[in-house]
Amino acid sequence: MNLYLNYVKEHLMMPEEADPVGIILCGDKDNAVVKYATGGIRTRVFASKYLTYLLPDKETLQQEIVKTQRLLATRHKEDKPNA
C-alpha cells in the first residue's frame, strides 16, 4: 500500500489535494501481520476489522472503480504535453 500511496502522491495528485489515503479491505485482522507490514512507515496507518455487511454491494464498488479509472485517465491525458 505504501508503494501505491507514494506513487499517487508524486505522480497523480493535484496540488490542491490532500495526501492520499489507502484502505485495505479484509475480513480479519492479525496484529502480528499489521505490526510487521506497517513497521517503519512514517505516515499514520490504521488497521481494523470491518464487517462486510456495512460495505456497498459489489456492483456499486465496481462502478466506483470504473469511475475513478476514467477520472485518472482524463487527468493523465490533460497532464501530457502536446507533441
mmCIF file of the N, C-alpha and C atoms, coordinates in Angstrom:
data_MODEL
# 
_entry.id   MODEL 
# 
loop_
_atom_site.group_PDB 
_atom_site.id 
_atom_site.type_symbol 
_atom_site.label_atom_id 
_atom_site.label_alt_id 
_atom_site.label_comp_id 
_atom_site.label_asym_id 
_atom_site.label_entity_id 
_atom_site.label_seq_id 
_atom_site.pdbx_PDB_ins_code 
_atom_site.Cartn_x 
_atom_site.Cartn_y 
_atom_site.Cartn_z 
_atom_site.occupancy 
_atom_site.B_iso_or_equiv 
_atom_site.pdbx_formal_charge 
_atom_site.auth_seq_id 
_atom_site.auth_comp_id 
_atom_site.auth_asym_id 
_atom_site.auth_atom_id 
_atom_site.pdbx_PDB_model_num 
ATOM 1   N N  . MET A 1 1  ? 0.827   -1.186  0.000   1.00 0.00 ? 1  MET A N  1 
ATOM 2   C CA . MET A 1 1  ? 0.000   0.000   0.000   1.00 0.00 ? 1  MET A CA 1 
ATOM 3   C C  . MET A 1 1  ? 0.871   1.250   0.000   1.00 0.00 ? 1  MET A C  1 
ATOM 4   N N  . ASN A 1 2  ? 1.937   1.226   0.770   1.00 0.00 ? 2  ASN A N  1 
ATOM 5   C CA . ASN A 1 2  ? 2.816   2.385   0.849   1.00 0.00 ? 2  ASN A CA 1 
ATOM 6   C C  . ASN A 1 2  ? 3.378   2.736   -0.533  1.00 0.00 ? 2  ASN A C  1 
ATOM 7   N N  . LEU A 1 3  ? 3.734   1.735   -1.310  1.00 0.00 ? 3  LEU A N  1 
ATOM 8   C CA . LEU A 1 3  ? 4.243   1.949   -2.666  1.00 0.00 ? 3  LEU A CA 1 
ATOM 9   C C  . LEU A 1 3  ? 3.224   2.717   -3.507  1.00 0.00 ? 3  LEU A C  1 
ATOM 10  N N  . TYR A 1 4  ? 1.978   2.285   -3.476  1.00 0.00 ? 4  TYR A N  1 
ATOM 11  C CA . TYR A 1 4  ? 0.936   2.921   -4.278  1.00 0.00 ? 4  TYR A CA 1 
ATOM 12  C C  . TYR A 1 4  ? 0.645   4.339   -3.793  1.00 0.00 ? 4  TYR A C  1 
ATOM 13  N N  . LEU A 1 5  ? 0.609   4.526   -2.488  1.00 0.00 ? 5  LEU A N  1 
ATOM 14  C CA . LEU A 1 5  ? 0.340   5.860   -1.960  1.00 0.00 ? 5  LEU A CA 1 
ATOM 15  C C  . LEU A 1 5  ? 1.447   6.837   -2.334  1.00 0.00 ? 5  LEU A C  1 
ATOM 16  N N  . ASN A 1 6  ? 2.687   6.389   -2.270  1.00 0.00 ? 6  ASN A N  1 
ATOM 17  C CA . ASN A 1 6  ? 3.797   7.262   -2.659  1.00 0.00 ? 6  ASN A CA 1 
ATOM 18  C C  . ASN A 1 6  ? 3.751   7.591   -4.144  1.00 0.00 ? 6  ASN A C  1 
ATOM 19  N N  . TYR A 1 7  ? 3.387   6.613   -4.974  1.00 0.00 ? 7  TYR A N  1 
ATOM 20  C CA . TYR A 1 7  ? 3.276   6.857   -6.418  1.00 0.00 ? 7  TYR A CA 1 
ATOM 21  C C  . TYR A 1 7  ? 2.182   7.895   -6.707  1.00 0.00 ? 7  TYR A C  1 
ATOM 22  N N  . VAL A 1 8  ? 1.023   7.698   -6.090  1.00 0.00 ? 8  VAL A N  1 
ATOM 23  C CA . VAL A 1 8  ? -0.088  8.627   -6.295  1.00 0.00 ? 8  VAL A CA 1 
ATOM 24  C C  . VAL A 1 8  ? 0.315   10.031  -5.860  1.00 0.00 ? 8  VAL A C  1 
ATOM 25  N N  . LYS A 1 9  ? 0.961   10.115  -4.714  1.00 0.00 ? 9  LYS A N  1 
ATOM 26  C CA . LYS A 1 9  ? 1.376   11.425  -4.185  1.00 0.00 ? 9  LYS A CA 1 
ATOM 27  C C  . LYS A 1 9  ? 2.321   12.134  -5.148  1.00 0.00 ? 9  LYS A C  1 
ATOM 28  N N  . GLU A 1 10 ? 3.238   11.395  -5.747  1.00 0.00 ? 10 GLU A N  1 
ATOM 29  C CA . GLU A 1 10 ? 4.232   12.004  -6.626  1.00 0.00 ? 10 GLU A CA 1 
ATOM 30  C C  . GLU A 1 10 ? 3.742   12.253  -8.045  1.00 0.00 ? 10 GLU A C  1 
ATOM 31  N N  . HIS A 1 11 ? 2.887   11.364  -8.574  1.00 0.00 ? 11 HIS A N  1 
ATOM 32  C CA . HIS A 1 11 ? 2.554   11.429  -9.998  1.00 0.00 ? 11 HIS A CA 1 
ATOM 33  C C  . HIS A 1 11 ? 1.101   11.764  -10.335 1.00 0.00 ? 11 HIS A C  1 
ATOM 34  N N  . LEU A 1 12 ? 0.175   11.536  -9.423  1.00 0.00 ? 12 LEU A N  1 
ATOM 35  C CA . LEU A 1 12 ? -1.233  11.686  -9.788  1.00 0.00 ? 12 LEU A CA 1 
ATOM 36  C C  . LEU A 1 12 ? -1.967  12.783  -9.034  1.00 0.00 ? 12 LEU A C  1 
ATOM 37  N N  . MET A 1 13 ? -1.443  13.196  -7.897  1.00 0.00 ? 13 MET A N  1 
ATOM 38  C CA . MET A 1 13 ? -2.138  14.196  -7.083  1.00 0.00 ? 13 MET A CA 1 
ATOM 39  C C  . MET A 1 13 ? -2.113  15.570  -7.723  1.00 0.00 ? 13 MET A C  1 
ATOM 40  N N  . MET A 1 14 ? -3.172  16.298  -7.528  1.00 0.00 ? 14 MET A N  1 
ATOM 41  C CA . MET A 1 14 ? -3.235  17.695  -7.925  1.00 0.00 ? 14 MET A CA 1 
ATOM 42  C C  . MET A 1 14 ? -2.708  18.511  -6.743  1.00 0.00 ? 14 MET A C  1 
ATOM 43  N N  . PRO A 1 15 ? -2.119  19.673  -7.005  1.00 0.00 ? 15 PRO A N  1 
ATOM 44  C CA . PRO A 1 15 ? -1.514  20.462  -5.917  1.00 0.00 ? 15 PRO A CA 1 
ATOM 45  C C  . PRO A 1 15 ? -2.470  20.790  -4.766  1.00 0.00 ? 15 PRO A C  1 
ATOM 46  N N  . GLU A 1 16 ? -3.741  20.981  -5.061  1.00 0.00 ? 16 GLU A N  1 
ATOM 47  C CA . GLU A 1 16 ? -4.696  21.372  -4.027  1.00 0.00 ? 16 GLU A CA 1 
ATOM 48  C C  . GLU A 1 16 ? -5.252  20.195  -3.226  1.00 0.00 ? 16 GLU A C  1 
ATOM 49  N N  . GLU A 1 17 ? -4.910  18.976  -3.599  1.00 0.00 ? 17 GLU A N  1 
ATOM 50  C CA . GLU A 1 17 ? -5.444  17.797  -2.924  1.00 0.00 ? 17 GLU A CA 1 
ATOM 51  C C  . GLU A 1 17 ? -4.662  17.454  -1.657  1.00 0.00 ? 17 GLU A C  1 
ATOM 52  N N  . ALA A 1 18 ? -5.353  16.854  -0.717  1.00 0.00 ? 18 ALA A N  1 
ATOM 53  C CA . ALA A 1 18 ? -4.716  16.342  0.497   1.00 0.00 ? 18 ALA A CA 1 
ATOM 54  C C  . ALA A 1 18 ? -3.992  15.042  0.162   1.00 0.00 ? 18 ALA A C  1 
ATOM 55  N N  . ASP A 1 19 ? -3.087  14.630  1.035   1.00 0.00 ? 19 ASP A N  1 
ATOM 56  C CA . ASP A 1 19 ? -2.361  13.375  0.810   1.00 0.00 ? 19 ASP A CA 1 
ATOM 57  C C  . ASP A 1 19 ? -3.335  12.217  0.620   1.00 0.00 ? 19 ASP A C  1 
ATOM 58  N N  . PRO A 1 20 ? -2.981  11.256  -0.231  1.00 0.00 ? 20 PRO A N  1 
ATOM 59  C CA . PRO A 1 20 ? -3.864  10.116  -0.472  1.00 0.00 ? 20 PRO A CA 1 
ATOM 60  C C  . PRO A 1 20 ? -3.980  9.233   0.767   1.00 0.00 ? 20 PRO A C  1 
ATOM 61  N N  . VAL A 1 21 ? -5.070  8.502   0.823   1.00 0.00 ? 21 VAL A N  1 
ATOM 62  C CA . VAL A 1 21 ? -5.332  7.575   1.914   1.00 0.00 ? 21 VAL A CA 1 
ATOM 63  C C  . VAL A 1 21 ? -5.544  6.205   1.303   1.00 0.00 ? 21 VAL A C  1 
ATOM 64  N N  . GLY A 1 22 ? -4.907  5.201   1.858   1.00 0.00 ? 22 GLY A N  1 
ATOM 65  C CA . GLY A 1 22 ? -5.090  3.835   1.383   1.00 0.00 ? 22 GLY A CA 1 
ATOM 66  C C  . GLY A 1 22 ? -6.009  3.074   2.306   1.00 0.00 ? 22 GLY A C  1 
ATOM 67  N N  . ILE A 1 23 ? -6.872  2.304   1.726   1.00 0.00 ? 23 ILE A N  1 
ATOM 68  C CA . ILE A 1 23 ? -7.785  1.477   2.516   1.00 0.00 ? 23 ILE A CA 1 
ATOM 69  C C  . ILE A 1 23 ? -7.646  0.045   2.032   1.00 0.00 ? 23 ILE A C  1 
ATOM 70  N N  . ILE A 1 24 ? -7.374  -0.843  2.952   1.00 0.00 ? 24 ILE A N  1 
ATOM 71  C CA . ILE A 1 24 ? -7.290  -2.264  2.634   1.00 0.00 ? 24 ILE A CA 1 
ATOM 72  C C  . ILE A 1 24 ? -8.493  -2.937  3.275   1.00 0.00 ? 24 ILE A C  1 
ATOM 73  N N  . LEU A 1 25 ? -9.317  -3.551  2.462   1.00 0.00 ? 25 LEU A N  1 
ATOM 74  C CA . LEU A 1 25 ? -10.496 -4.239  2.970   1.00 0.00 ? 25 LEU A CA 1 
ATOM 75  C C  . LEU A 1 25 ? -10.132 -5.697  3.242   1.00 0.00 ? 25 LEU A C  1 
ATOM 76  N N  . CYS A 1 26 ? -10.406 -6.148  4.446   1.00 0.00 ? 26 CYS A N  1 
ATOM 77  C CA . CYS A 1 26 ? -10.110 -7.534  4.794   1.00 0.00 ? 26 CYS A CA 1 
ATOM 78  C C  . CYS A 1 26 ? -11.161 -8.044  5.763   1.00 0.00 ? 26 CYS A C  1 
ATOM 79  N N  . GLY A 1 27 ? -11.267 -9.337  5.833   1.00 0.00 ? 27 GLY A N  1 
ATOM 80  C CA . GLY A 1 27 ? -12.265 -9.957  6.690   1.00 0.00 ? 27 GLY A CA 1 
ATOM 81  C C  . GLY A 1 27 ? -11.797 -10.136 8.120   1.00 0.00 ? 27 GLY A C  1 
ATOM 82  N N  . ASP A 1 28 ? -10.495 -10.040 8.365   1.00 0.00 ? 28 ASP A N  1 
ATOM 83  C CA . ASP A 1 28 ? -9.974  -10.249 9.707   1.00 0.00 ? 28 ASP A CA 1 
ATOM 84  C C  . ASP A 1 28 ? -8.677  -9.484  9.867   1.00 0.00 ? 28 ASP A C  1 
ATOM 85  N N  . LYS A 1 29 ? -8.246  -9.274  11.092  1.00 0.00 ? 29 LYS A N  1 
ATOM 86  C CA . LYS A 1 29 ? -7.032  -8.526  11.371  1.00 0.00 ? 29 LYS A CA 1 
ATOM 87  C C  . LYS A 1 29 ? -6.108  -9.389  12.217  1.00 0.00 ? 29 LYS A C  1 
ATOM 88  N N  . ASP A 1 30 ? -4.864  -9.490  11.800  1.00 0.00 ? 30 ASP A N  1 
ATOM 89  C CA . ASP A 1 30 ? -3.847  -10.229 12.553  1.00 0.00 ? 30 ASP A CA 1 
ATOM 90  C C  . ASP A 1 30 ? -2.834  -9.208  13.052  1.00 0.00 ? 30 ASP A C  1 
ATOM 91  N N  . ASN A 1 31 ? -2.782  -8.989  14.351  1.00 0.00 ? 31 ASN A N  1 
ATOM 92  C CA . ASN A 1 31 ? -1.929  -7.938  14.912  1.00 0.00 ? 31 ASN A CA 1 
ATOM 93  C C  . ASN A 1 31 ? -0.465  -8.103  14.535  1.00 0.00 ? 31 ASN A C  1 
ATOM 94  N N  . ALA A 1 32 ? 0.045   -9.335  14.466  1.00 0.00 ? 32 ALA A N  1 
ATOM 95  C CA . ALA A 1 32 ? 1.447   -9.554  14.101  1.00 0.00 ? 32 ALA A CA 1 
ATOM 96  C C  . ALA A 1 32 ? 1.690   -9.133  12.656  1.00 0.00 ? 32 ALA A C  1 
ATOM 97  N N  . VAL A 1 33 ? 0.782   -9.462  11.762  1.00 0.00 ? 33 VAL A N  1 
ATOM 98  C CA . VAL A 1 33 ? 0.923   -9.080  10.353  1.00 0.00 ? 33 VAL A CA 1 
ATOM 99  C C  . VAL A 1 33 ? 0.883   -7.558  10.234  1.00 0.00 ? 33 VAL A C  1 
ATOM 100 N N  . VAL A 1 34 ? -0.042  -6.928  10.925  1.00 0.00 ? 34 VAL A N  1 
ATOM 101 C CA . VAL A 1 34 ? -0.137  -5.463  10.890  1.00 0.00 ? 34 VAL A CA 1 
ATOM 102 C C  . VAL A 1 34 ? 1.160   -4.846  11.397  1.00 0.00 ? 34 VAL A C  1 
ATOM 103 N N  . LYS A 1 35 ? 1.680   -5.354  12.505  1.00 0.00 ? 35 LYS A N  1 
ATOM 104 C CA . LYS A 1 35 ? 2.903   -4.805  13.099  1.00 0.00 ? 35 LYS A CA 1 
ATOM 105 C C  . LYS A 1 35 ? 4.064   -4.837  12.114  1.00 0.00 ? 35 LYS A C  1 
ATOM 106 N N  . TYR A 1 36 ? 4.301   -5.977  11.492  1.00 0.00 ? 36 TYR A N  1 
ATOM 107 C CA . TYR A 1 36 ? 5.458   -6.109  10.608  1.00 0.00 ? 36 TYR A CA 1 
ATOM 108 C C  . TYR A 1 36 ? 5.222   -5.521  9.220   1.00 0.00 ? 36 TYR A C  1 
ATOM 109 N N  . ALA A 1 37 ? 3.995   -5.524  8.757   1.00 0.00 ? 37 ALA A N  1 
ATOM 110 C CA . ALA A 1 37 ? 3.697   -4.968  7.434   1.00 0.00 ? 37 ALA A CA 1 
ATOM 111 C C  . ALA A 1 37 ? 3.754   -3.442  7.435   1.00 0.00 ? 37 ALA A C  1 
ATOM 112 N N  . THR A 1 38 ? 3.494   -2.832  8.575   1.00 0.00 ? 38 THR A N  1 
ATOM 113 C CA . THR A 1 38 ? 3.449   -1.376  8.624   1.00 0.00 ? 38 THR A CA 1 
ATOM 114 C C  . THR A 1 38 ? 4.621   -0.774  9.398   1.00 0.00 ? 38 THR A C  1 
ATOM 115 N N  . GLY A 1 39 ? 5.498   -1.604  9.923   1.00 0.00 ? 39 GLY A N  1 
ATOM 116 C CA . GLY A 1 39 ? 6.641   -1.105  10.686  1.00 0.00 ? 39 GLY A CA 1 
ATOM 117 C C  . GLY A 1 39 ? 7.541   -0.227  9.827   1.00 0.00 ? 39 GLY A C  1 
ATOM 118 N N  . GLY A 1 40 ? 7.964   0.901   10.360  1.00 0.00 ? 40 GLY A N  1 
ATOM 119 C CA . GLY A 1 40 ? 8.864   1.788   9.647   1.00 0.00 ? 40 GLY A CA 1 
ATOM 120 C C  . GLY A 1 40 ? 8.184   2.762   8.705   1.00 0.00 ? 40 GLY A C  1 
ATOM 121 N N  . ILE A 1 41 ? 6.904   2.659   8.523   1.00 0.00 ? 41 ILE A N  1 
ATOM 122 C CA . ILE A 1 41 ? 6.188   3.602   7.667   1.00 0.00 ? 41 ILE A CA 1 
ATOM 123 C C  . ILE A 1 41 ? 5.977   4.880   8.472   1.00 0.00 ? 41 ILE A C  1 
ATOM 124 N N  . ARG A 1 42 ? 6.381   5.999   7.904   1.00 0.00 ? 42 ARG A N  1 
ATOM 125 C CA . ARG A 1 42 ? 6.344   7.264   8.645   1.00 0.00 ? 42 ARG A CA 1 
ATOM 126 C C  . ARG A 1 42 ? 4.937   7.866   8.722   1.00 0.00 ? 42 ARG A C  1 
ATOM 127 N N  . THR A 1 43 ? 4.091   7.519   7.785   1.00 0.00 ? 43 THR A N  1 
ATOM 128 C CA . THR A 1 43 ? 2.735   8.059   7.816   1.00 0.00 ? 43 THR A CA 1 
ATOM 129 C C  . THR A 1 43 ? 1.881   7.240   8.776   1.00 0.00 ? 43 THR A C  1 
ATOM 130 N N  . ARG A 1 44 ? 0.792   7.840   9.196   1.00 0.00 ? 44 ARG A N  1 
ATOM 131 C CA . ARG A 1 44 ? -0.099  7.134   10.113  1.00 0.00 ? 44 ARG A CA 1 
ATOM 132 C C  . ARG A 1 44 ? -0.860  6.059   9.364   1.00 0.00 ? 44 ARG A C  1 
ATOM 133 N N  . VAL A 1 45 ? -0.925  4.886   9.962   1.00 0.00 ? 45 VAL A N  1 
ATOM 134 C CA . VAL A 1 45 ? -1.624  3.756   9.370   1.00 0.00 ? 45 VAL A CA 1 
ATOM 135 C C  . VAL A 1 45 ? -2.628  3.238   10.391  1.00 0.00 ? 45 VAL A C  1 
ATOM 136 N N  . PHE A 1 46 ? -3.828  2.998   9.941   1.00 0.00 ? 46 PHE A N  1 
ATOM 137 C CA . PHE A 1 46 ? -4.863  2.470   10.817  1.00 0.00 ? 46 PHE A CA 1 
ATOM 138 C C  . PHE A 1 46 ? -5.296  1.113   10.284  1.00 0.00 ? 46 PHE A C  1 
ATOM 139 N N  . ALA A 1 47 ? -5.458  0.171   11.166  1.00 0.00 ? 47 ALA A N  1 
ATOM 140 C CA . ALA A 1 47 ? -5.915  -1.159  10.771  1.00 0.00 ? 47 ALA A CA 1 
ATOM 141 C C  . ALA A 1 47 ? -7.045  -1.569  11.707  1.00 0.00 ? 47 ALA A C  1 
ATOM 142 N N  . SER A 1 48 ? -8.072  -2.108  11.132  1.00 0.00 ? 48 SER A N  1 
ATOM 143 C CA . SER A 1 48 ? -9.199  -2.524  11.943  1.00 0.00 ? 48 SER A CA 1 
ATOM 144 C C  . SER A 1 48 ? -9.971  -3.593  11.211  1.00 0.00 ? 48 SER A C  1 
ATOM 145 N N  . LYS A 1 49 ? -10.914 -4.171  11.883  1.00 0.00 ? 49 LYS A N  1 
ATOM 146 C CA . LYS A 1 49 ? -11.768 -5.195  11.279  1.00 0.00 ? 49 LYS A CA 1 
ATOM 147 C C  . LYS A 1 49 ? -13.134 -4.563  11.009  1.00 0.00 ? 49 LYS A C  1 
ATOM 148 N N  . TYR A 1 50 ? -13.596 -4.712  9.788   1.00 0.00 ? 50 TYR A N  1 
ATOM 149 C CA . TYR A 1 50 ? -14.889 -4.176  9.414   1.00 0.00 ? 50 TYR A CA 1 
ATOM 150 C C  . TYR A 1 50 ? -15.767 -5.319  8.936   1.00 0.00 ? 50 TYR A C  1 
ATOM 151 N N  . LEU A 1 51 ? -17.012 -5.248  9.253   1.00 0.00 ? 51 LEU A N  1 
ATOM 152 C CA . LEU A 1 51 ? -17.941 -6.284  8.833   1.00 0.00 ? 51 LEU A CA 1 
ATOM 153 C C  . LEU A 1 51 ? -18.431 -5.979  7.425   1.00 0.00 ? 51 LEU A C  1 
ATOM 154 N N  . THR A 1 52 ? -18.470 -7.004  6.580   1.00 0.00 ? 52 THR A N  1 
ATOM 155 C CA . THR A 1 52 ? -18.792 -6.788  5.169   1.00 0.00 ? 52 THR A CA 1 
ATOM 156 C C  . THR A 1 52 ? -20.219 -6.334  4.927   1.00 0.00 ? 52 THR A C  1 
ATOM 157 N N  . TYR A 1 53 ? -21.113 -6.544  5.844   1.00 0.00 ? 53 TYR A N  1 
ATOM 158 C CA . TYR A 1 53 ? -22.489 -6.101  5.581   1.00 0.00 ? 53 TYR A CA 1 
ATOM 159 C C  . TYR A 1 53 ? -22.614 -4.587  5.588   1.00 0.00 ? 53 TYR A C  1 
ATOM 160 N N  . LEU A 1 54 ? -21.590 -3.892  6.047   1.00 0.00 ? 54 LEU A N  1 
ATOM 161 C CA . LEU A 1 54 ? -21.617 -2.436  6.030   1.00 0.00 ? 54 LEU A CA 1 
ATOM 162 C C  . LEU A 1 54 ? -21.078 -1.864  4.721   1.00 0.00 ? 54 LEU A C  1 
ATOM 163 N N  . LEU A 1 55 ? -20.492 -2.701  3.902   1.00 0.00 ? 55 LEU A N  1 
ATOM 164 C CA . LEU A 1 55 ? -19.900 -2.244  2.645   1.00 0.00 ? 55 LEU A CA 1 
ATOM 165 C C  . LEU A 1 55 ? -20.962 -2.120  1.557   1.00 0.00 ? 55 LEU A C  1 
ATOM 166 N N  . PRO A 1 56 ? -20.703 -1.268  0.570   1.00 0.00 ? 56 PRO A N  1 
ATOM 167 C CA . PRO A 1 56 ? -21.615 -1.212  -0.580  1.00 0.00 ? 56 PRO A CA 1 
ATOM 168 C C  . PRO A 1 56 ? -21.595 -2.558  -1.318  1.00 0.00 ? 56 PRO A C  1 
ATOM 169 N N  . ASP A 1 57 ? -22.608 -2.803  -2.099  1.00 0.00 ? 57 ASP A N  1 
ATOM 170 C CA . ASP A 1 57 ? -22.653 -4.054  -2.849  1.00 0.00 ? 57 ASP A CA 1 
ATOM 171 C C  . ASP A 1 57 ? -21.572 -4.076  -3.930  1.00 0.00 ? 57 ASP A C  1 
ATOM 172 N N  . LYS A 1 58 ? -21.313 -5.248  -4.464  1.00 0.00 ? 58 LYS A N  1 
ATOM 173 C CA . LYS A 1 58 ? -20.234 -5.454  -5.438  1.00 0.00 ? 58 LYS A CA 1 
ATOM 174 C C  . LYS A 1 58 ? -20.390 -4.546  -6.656  1.00 0.00 ? 58 LYS A C  1 
ATOM 175 N N  . GLU A 1 59 ? -21.605 -4.418  -7.166  1.00 0.00 ? 59 GLU A N  1 
ATOM 176 C CA . GLU A 1 59 ? -21.837 -3.590  -8.360  1.00 0.00 ? 59 GLU A CA 1 
ATOM 177 C C  . GLU A 1 59 ? -21.492 -2.117  -8.096  1.00 0.00 ? 59 GLU A C  1 
ATOM 178 N N  . THR A 1 60 ? -21.870 -1.605  -6.945  1.00 0.00 ? 60 THR A N  1 
ATOM 179 C CA . THR A 1 60 ? -21.559 -0.215  -6.597  1.00 0.00 ? 60 THR A CA 1 
ATOM 180 C C  . THR A 1 60 ? -20.051 -0.011  -6.503  1.00 0.00 ? 60 THR A C  1 
ATOM 181 N N  . LEU A 1 61 ? -19.339 -0.949  -5.878  1.00 0.00 ? 61 LEU A N  1 
ATOM 182 C CA . LEU A 1 61 ? -17.888 -0.852  -5.788  1.00 0.00 ? 61 LEU A CA 1 
ATOM 183 C C  . LEU A 1 61 ? -17.250 -0.879  -7.176  1.00 0.00 ? 61 LEU A C  1 
ATOM 184 N N  . GLN A 1 62 ? -17.737 -1.756  -8.056  1.00 0.00 ? 62 GLN A N  1 
ATOM 185 C CA . GLN A 1 62 ? -17.202 -1.827  -9.413  1.00 0.00 ? 62 GLN A CA 1 
ATOM 186 C C  . GLN A 1 62 ? -17.440 -0.523  -10.170 1.00 0.00 ? 62 GLN A C  1 
ATOM 187 N N  . GLN A 1 63 ? -18.601 0.076   -9.999  1.00 0.00 ? 63 GLN A N  1 
ATOM 188 C CA . GLN A 1 63 ? -18.904 1.346   -10.661 1.00 0.00 ? 63 GLN A CA 1 
ATOM 189 C C  . GLN A 1 63 ? -17.963 2.446   -10.177 1.00 0.00 ? 63 GLN A C  1 
ATOM 190 N N  . GLU A 1 64 ? -17.674 2.459   -8.890  1.00 0.00 ? 64 GLU A N  1 
ATOM 191 C CA . GLU A 1 64 ? -16.758 3.460   -8.337  1.00 0.00 ? 64 GLU A CA 1 
ATOM 192 C C  . GLU A 1 64 ? -15.341 3.265   -8.874  1.00 0.00 ? 64 GLU A C  1 
ATOM 193 N N  . ILE A 1 65 ? -14.914 2.018   -9.024  1.00 0.00 ? 65 ILE A N  1 
ATOM 194 C CA . ILE A 1 65 ? -13.587 1.739   -9.571  1.00 0.00 ? 65 ILE A CA 1 
ATOM 195 C C  . ILE A 1 65 ? -13.492 2.237   -11.007 1.00 0.00 ? 65 ILE A C  1 
ATOM 196 N N  . VAL A 1 66 ? -14.489 1.940   -11.814 1.00 0.00 ? 66 VAL A N  1 
ATOM 197 C CA . VAL A 1 66 ? -14.505 2.377   -13.215 1.00 0.00 ? 66 VAL A CA 1 
ATOM 198 C C  . VAL A 1 66 ? -14.528 3.907   -13.283 1.00 0.00 ? 66 VAL A C  1 
ATOM 199 N N  . LYS A 1 67 ? -15.337 4.533   -12.453 1.00 0.00 ? 67 LYS A N  1 
ATOM 200 C CA . LYS A 1 67 ? -15.416 5.997   -12.418 1.00 0.00 ? 67 LYS A CA 1 
ATOM 201 C C  . LYS A 1 67 ? -14.055 6.605   -12.077 1.00 0.00 ? 67 LYS A C  1 
ATOM 202 N N  . THR A 1 68 ? -13.379 6.036   -11.098 1.00 0.00 ? 68 THR A N  1 
ATOM 203 C CA . THR A 1 68 ? -12.061 6.533   -10.693 1.00 0.00 ? 68 THR A CA 1 
ATOM 204 C C  . THR A 1 68 ? -11.037 6.307   -11.791 1.00 0.00 ? 68 THR A C  1 
ATOM 205 N N  . GLN A 1 69 ? -11.080 5.162   -12.449 1.00 0.00 ? 69 GLN A N  1 
ATOM 206 C CA . GLN A 1 69 ? -10.152 4.884   -13.550 1.00 0.00 ? 69 GLN A CA 1 
ATOM 207 C C  . GLN A 1 69 ? -10.331 5.903   -14.667 1.00 0.00 ? 69 GLN A C  1 
ATOM 208 N N  . ARG A 1 70 ? -11.568 6.227   -15.001 1.00 0.00 ? 70 ARG A N  1 
ATOM 209 C CA . ARG A 1 70 ? -11.829 7.220   -16.055 1.00 0.00 ? 70 ARG A CA 1 
ATOM 210 C C  . ARG A 1 70 ? -11.308 8.595   -15.651 1.00 0.00 ? 70 ARG A C  1 
ATOM 211 N N  . LEU A 1 71 ? -11.532 8.971   -14.404 1.00 0.00 ? 71 LEU A N  1 
ATOM 212 C CA . LEU A 1 71 ? -11.051 10.255  -13.909 1.00 0.00 ? 71 LEU A CA 1 
ATOM 213 C C  . LEU A 1 71 ? -9.529  10.329  -13.986 1.00 0.00 ? 71 LEU A C  1 
ATOM 214 N N  . LEU A 1 72 ? -8.844  9.270   -13.559 1.00 0.00 ? 72 LEU A N  1 
ATOM 215 C CA . LEU A 1 72 ? -7.384  9.249   -13.605 1.00 0.00 ? 72 LEU A CA 1 
ATOM 216 C C  . LEU A 1 72 ? -6.873  9.269   -15.047 1.00 0.00 ? 72 LEU A C  1 
ATOM 217 N N  . ALA A 1 73 ? -7.537  8.560   -15.934 1.00 0.00 ? 73 ALA A N  1 
ATOM 218 C CA . ALA A 1 73 ? -7.136  8.560   -17.337 1.00 0.00 ? 73 ALA A CA 1 
ATOM 219 C C  . ALA A 1 73 ? -7.290  9.955   -17.937 1.00 0.00 ? 73 ALA A C  1 
ATOM 220 N N  . THR A 1 74 ? -8.365  10.644  -17.594 1.00 0.00 ? 74 THR A N  1 
ATOM 221 C CA . THR A 1 74 ? -8.591  12.001  -18.076 1.00 0.00 ? 74 THR A CA 1 
ATOM 222 C C  . THR A 1 74 ? -7.507  12.935  -17.558 1.00 0.00 ? 74 THR A C  1 
ATOM 223 N N  . ARG A 1 75 ? -7.174  12.824  -16.288 1.00 0.00 ? 75 ARG A N  1 
ATOM 224 C CA . ARG A 1 75 ? -6.112  13.657  -15.706 1.00 0.00 ? 75 ARG A CA 1 
ATOM 225 C C  . ARG A 1 75 ? -4.779  13.384  -16.386 1.00 0.00 ? 75 ARG A C  1 
ATOM 226 N N  . HIS A 1 76 ? -4.514  12.109  -16.643 1.00 0.00 ? 76 HIS A N  1 
ATOM 227 C CA . HIS A 1 76 ? -3.250  11.730  -17.279 1.00 0.00 ? 76 HIS A CA 1 
ATOM 228 C C  . HIS A 1 76 ? -3.144  12.354  -18.667 1.00 0.00 ? 76 HIS A C  1 
ATOM 229 N N  . LYS A 1 77 ? -4.231  12.331  -19.428 1.00 0.00 ? 77 LYS A N  1 
ATOM 230 C CA . LYS A 1 77 ? -4.233  12.938  -20.763 1.00 0.00 ? 77 LYS A CA 1 
ATOM 231 C C  . LYS A 1 77 ? -4.022  14.441  -20.680 1.00 0.00 ? 77 LYS A C  1 
ATOM 232 N N  . GLU A 1 78 ? -4.632  15.080  -19.691 1.00 0.00 ? 78 GLU A N  1 
ATOM 233 C CA . GLU A 1 78 ? -4.512  16.534  -19.536 1.00 0.00 ? 78 GLU A CA 1 
ATOM 234 C C  . GLU A 1 78 ? -3.086  16.934  -19.133 1.00 0.00 ? 78 GLU A C  1 
ATOM 235 N N  . ASP A 1 79 ? -2.403  16.056  -18.409 1.00 0.00 ? 79 ASP A N  1 
ATOM 236 C CA . ASP A 1 79 ? -1.048  16.362  -17.928 1.00 0.00 ? 79 ASP A CA 1 
ATOM 237 C C  . ASP A 1 79 ? 0.030   16.137  -18.994 1.00 0.00 ? 79 ASP A C  1 
ATOM 238 N N  . LYS A 1 80 ? -0.281  15.370  -20.040 1.00 0.00 ? 80 LYS A N  1 
ATOM 239 C CA . LYS A 1 80 ? 0.693   15.107  -21.088 1.00 0.00 ? 80 LYS A CA 1 
ATOM 240 C C  . LYS A 1 80 ? 0.898   16.354  -21.933 1.00 0.00 ? 80 LYS A C  1 
ATOM 241 N N  . PRO A 1 81 ? 2.144   16.724  -22.180 1.00 0.00 ? 81 PRO A N  1 
ATOM 242 C CA . PRO A 1 81 ? 2.386   17.869  -23.072 1.00 0.00 ? 81 PRO A CA 1 
ATOM 243 C C  . PRO A 1 81 ? 2.020   17.520  -24.504 1.00 0.00 ? 81 PRO A C  1 
ATOM 244 N N  . ASN A 1 82 ? 1.546   18.502  -25.237 1.00 0.00 ? 82 ASN A N  1 
ATOM 245 C CA . ASN A 1 82 ? 1.193   18.266  -26.648 1.00 0.00 ? 82 ASN A CA 1 
ATOM 246 C C  . ASN A 1 82 ? 2.444   18.127  -27.471 1.00 0.00 ? 82 ASN A C  1 
ATOM 247 N N  . ALA A 1 83 ? 2.469   17.119  -28.335 1.00 0.00 ? 83 ALA A N  1 
ATOM 248 C CA . ALA A 1 83 ? 3.646   16.877  -29.168 1.00 0.00 ? 83 ALA A CA 1 
ATOM 249 C C  . ALA A 1 83 ? 3.555   17.656  -30.457 1.00 0.00 ? 83 ALA A C  1 
# 
